[in-house]
């Protein structure tokens, strides 16, 4: 069972890191696939962002990160 948990943790970490890549953040279809329909995030500003907000906004943001 421990091996399954470790494998799942690695997969989840890889998916989280993928969300930080410029290539992923600019790909609406990939964002749609990665984010659950009920996704919500509380921003530093205190605003709540839903999946539709993120999918609409991320591709338009400019980033200094490299893919």
CORGIKA-V18374 format. One record per pair of residues at least 24 apart in sequence whose ideal C-beta (glycine too) atoms are under 6 Angstrom apart, sorted by the first residue. I is the first residue (numbers start at 1). J is the second residue. D is the distance in Angstrom with one decimal. If there is no record, write none. Layout:
i-><I & I>
j-><J & J>
d-><D & D>
This chain:
i-><21 & 22 & 22 & 22 & 23 & 25 & 26 & 28 & 28 & 31>
j-><67 & 63 & 65 & 67 & 67 & 58 & 59 & 55 & 59 & 55>
d-><5.1 & 5.0 & 5.3 & 4.7 & 3.9 & 4.5 & 4.8 & 5.8 & 5.7 & 4.9>
